[in-house]
Amino acid sequence: MEALNLPEYVSLLKNLRAVIFLDPDVQLPIEEIKWLKRKYKYRSVGVPESLIAALKAEVKEIFHSRPFEILRSPLLEIEKFLRIILEVGSEVPEYVVESLILTSCYVNALIVLGRKSLSILNPFMAWTMKSTAELPEIEVKRNLRIIGYAIIDFHRENSEKAYKALKEIAEKIREKEDFNEAKKKLENLIEERRRLAQRDGEKRFWRLRQAGKEKERVELAYLDLMPLISKILLQKNSSKLASFIIESTLNLSMALSLVPTFVLQLK
């Protein structure tokens, strides 16, 4: 695989307004796709390359026209990171892991198309907000705008902090130092990110806490790849990932942000 050239990445980064996710095994959310096409007809919406590959043949064509842009790793280092995670944590579909990594790399929110596609992301939920509030189109647009700001505001700080912590932990694991200490540090890192997600979500999305007449459902989530990374690092065959993290550059932090996620479910 070739890395993106810098002008191509910057152009995508500037024009991208969201990254989408849908479970290839559920019914295609046609209305949500049509809505996105109307809303973002002058901008771009990212679709991870592996998600396209997982879709049925008759569906793929939908995402080969505007506003959709097929996303791939911006750096070879990020691509190698993805491959190592998939190699060791093979029970997780590639399109799930790549969606989280690329959404972080492109500093955008993830939009889940239809509530039926949300359950496959459950293992990565650091925090969720449930709501009974009605969401007319104006409120959907408002929340999409707010969630787009969320990752911009905390991306650098939380991703760099995660990178530095992982590097320290990986060194302990590779050198076979205190395993329990490494485990505790990973647990603390995950908990700290969970608290960050909760504080940020409750502050930004206070309107969703207002009582409404809808059935209570998850409207947004903050997703975190860290539990999977932690699980791999604590396995016996973790040396490959640990060594990669130790030898990596700060560029790897691009892939480590919490991912604010909005569920787009139209009536």
N, C-alpha and C positions, 0 to 999 in steps of 0.2 A: 504493500500500500504506500502511496505517496502522500506526504503531508500537504495540507492546503498551503498555498502561498499566502503571504501576509496580506496583500491587497484583497484577495478573495475573502479571507477571514474577516477583515475589517468591514468590507462591504456587507457581508452577511450579518455581522454583529450589529451594524448600524440600522439595518432595515428589518431585522427580525423582531416580531412583537410577541411571539410565544412559541413554545414547542408543544406538539400535541401527542397524546397517547390514547390508544384504544386496544382492547384485548382482541386479537385476531380471531378468537374462538367464540365471540358473542356476535349478536346481530349487528350489522353495520349501522351506525347512528347517522342516517341520511340527513335528518333535519338539522342536527348540530353541524354537520359538514357544510351544508348549504348556508347556514347562519354565519359560519366563519368566513366563507367565501365573500359574503356581502360585506361583513364588517372590515375585513382586511384586504380588500381588493387592490389597494394601492401600496400595501406593505407585504411582508413575508411572514409565513408561518412554517416553522421547521418540523420535519418528519424524520426521525432517525432512520438510517439506511437499513438496519436490521429489522425494523418494524415493517418497512415496505416489503422486505424479503419474506416476512412471515405471513403477509396478507394473501388471500386467495387471488388467483390470476386475474379474475374479472374485476377485482376491486383496486388493484395496484394503479390502474390508469387514472383514477380519480386524483391521485396525489402527484401526478406528473404535469400538472398545470397550475397556474397561479391561483391562489397566493402561496402554494406550497413549495417549499425548498427542501430537497433531500440533504440531510446533514450527515457529515462524517467527522471523525476525530480531527481536530485542528493541528495536532502534533503527533509525530510517531511515538513519542513517549506516552501520550495518553492512550493511543491505540494499543501499545504493548501492555499497559496497565489493565485495560479492558480484557485483553486476551488471557492474561495470567489469572484474573479473577474468574473468568469463565472456565478456565481449565481446572481450577481447584474447586470452585463452587458451582459445579456443572448442573445442579438441580434447579438453578434460577435461569429462566429464559434469557437469551442474549438481548432481546429487544427491551426487556425490563431494565437490565443493568445499563445498557447503552443509553436508554432514554434518560436515566438519572445523571449519568456522567455528562452527556452532551448538553442537557439543560443547564447544568452547572457551568460547563465550558463556554456556553453562549450567553450566560448571565441573563436567563429568562425564566419566566414561570412556566410550569407544565399545566396544560389544559387536558383534563381527562374527558373524553367525549362519551357521555352517557354514564350513568351510575353503575351499570352492569360491568363496566371495565375497571371499577375501582378495587374490587376484592383481590385481584392478583397483586396489587401494590401493598396489601396489608402488612407484610413483614417489614416494610420500610417506613411505616408511619411513626414519626417521632411525636407528632401531636395532631389532633384533628379538632375541628370545630363543627359541632352539630347545630342545626338551626330549625326553627319552625317558621321563620320569616318568609313572607312572600317575596319572590324575586322577579318583578317585571323586567322587561328588557333594559330599562334605564339603570336598574340596580345590578344586573348582570354586567353591563358595561362598566359601571363604577367599580365593582369588585375586581374585574379584570385589570382595570387601570391601577388600582391599589396594589394588587398582588404582583404586578409588573415592577412596581417601585421597590417592593420588599426585598427581592434578591439583590437588586442594585445597591441598596443601603447597607446590607450586611455581608455581601459576598466576600470581599477581600479579607475582612477581619476574621470571619469564622472559618474560611477555607485555609488561610495561612496558619491559623492556630491549630487546626486539625492536622495539617501537614507536619508541623514541627513536633507535635505530640506523637504522631505515627512514626516519625523517623526515630525518635528516642525509644519508643516501645519496640520497634523492629530491631534495633541494635541489641536490646536486652534479650529478645527472643533468639536472634541469630547466635549470640554469644552464650546462650543457655544460662543466662543469669536467672534471678528469682522469677519463676514463672507466675507465682501468685501476685507479685508486684505488678508485672506486665498486665495480667488479667484485671487487676484493680484499676490500673490507669486507663485501660480501655473502657471499663464500666463507667468510670468517672467522666471520661470524654463524651461517651454517649449520653449520659445523664445531663451533663452541662449543655450539650446541644439540644436536648429535649426541652430544658428550661428556657433556652434562648428562643426556640420555636414557639413555646407557649406565651412568653412575654411579648414577642413580636406580633403573634397572631391576635392575641386579646387586645392589644393596643390598636392595631390597624383595623380590625374587623368588628368593632363594637356594635355596629348596626345589625350584624347577624345575630346578636344575642337578644335583640328585641323580639318579644313574643309575637307570633303570627298564627295563622290558621292552617298552615301546611303541616303534614306529618313530619316529625323530627327526622332529619337525615344529615349525613355528612356533606357539608358544602365545600369545605376546603381542608387541606392537610399540608403539613410540612414533612417532606420525605427525606430520609437519610440513608445513604449507602453504608454508613459506618458499622451498623450491626453485622452486615455481611462481611465487611473487611475484617472486623474483630473476630468473627467466627472462623474465618480462614486462618488468620494469624495464630489462633489458639489451637489449631490442628497440628498433628505430628508432622504433616507434610507441608508446613507453612514456609519452609526456608526460601522457596523461590520468590514468593511475594515479599517476604521480609528483606531479602537481599535486593530486590528491585527497588523497594522504598528507600533503603539506605543509600543506594547508588543514584537515586533520582535527583532531579533538580527541582527548584521551587516552582517550575512550570507545572508540576504535577498537582499543585494546590488548586489549579483551575477546575479540577474534577471533583473537588471535595466539599463543595458548599451544600448546605441544606437547600432543598428544592421546594419552594412554595408552590402549591398545587390547587387548582380550582376545578370543581366538577361542573361541567357544562351539561345540564340536563334541561332540555326544552319540553314544554308541555304539548 
